[in-house]
Amino acid sequence: MKMRNGIGPQNLGVPKDLVAPKGVSKMLSDKNPPKKTTNLPEVTVVGKKGKGLKETTEVGRGYSGAEYLAEQKRVRANTISDFKTKNRYAPGRKVSQENMDLYITPKVRKTLKETGYTERGVRKKSDNTRLTSEQESQYRRRVNPSNL
């Protein structure tokens, strides 16, 4: 007896003895032998470019940490003074944290970057040591060669 499907979910128009049960196709596919696989050569999986490294903002080469902190303190004081003068703050009035975050801190960071006290750097995630300048240039070529 040949099985066939009818029209719609109720198998309309086909006698019940000719309707294939829902699981027949699954049962038939289980009886098929598995396909043969061919042996592929071994492949070395390479991690993402720069895996195990992180980009950071570093003290510029040639400056010590103490020099950087002194310059940061000086630039911050000048920026706050200029901000107070520009916005007509009364003597002794403090700058709010919101204004520090919105205006002062970004301007200080930009000034330090322009003067060379800070620069982009790359550190190892495992032991947090900075890469040498040769390793950093190699890292930058690998990660994004179009931005060089």
DAZI-V118839 format. One record per backbone hydrogen bond with DSSP energy under -0.5 kcal/mol. NH is the residue of the N-H (numbers start at 1). CO is the residue of the C=O. If there is no record, write none. Layout:
<<NH,CO> <NH,CO>>
This chain:
<<4,18> <7,12> <11,8> <12,7> <14,11> <18,15> <19,16> <20,4> <24,21> <27,23> <28,24> <29,25> <30,26> <31,27> <31,28> <32,28> <32,29> <45,43> <46,44> <51,48> <53,50> <54,123> <56,121> <58,56> <58,119> <60,117> <63,60> <68,64> <69,65> <70,66> <71,67> <72,68> <73,69> <74,70> <75,71> <76,72> <77,73> <78,74> <79,75> <80,76> <81,77> <82,78> <83,79> <84,80> <85,81> <86,82> <87,83> <88,85> <89,84> <93,90> <100,96> <101,97> <102,98> <103,99> <104,99> <105,100> <107,103> <108,104> <109,105> <110,106> <111,107> <112,108> <113,109> <114,110> <115,111> <116,112> <116,113> <117,112> <118,112> <119,58> <121,56> <123,54> <124,129> <125,52> <126,52> <128,124> <131,122> <136,132> <137,133> <138,134> <139,135> <140,136> <141,137> <142,138> <143,139> <144,140> <147,144> <148,145>>
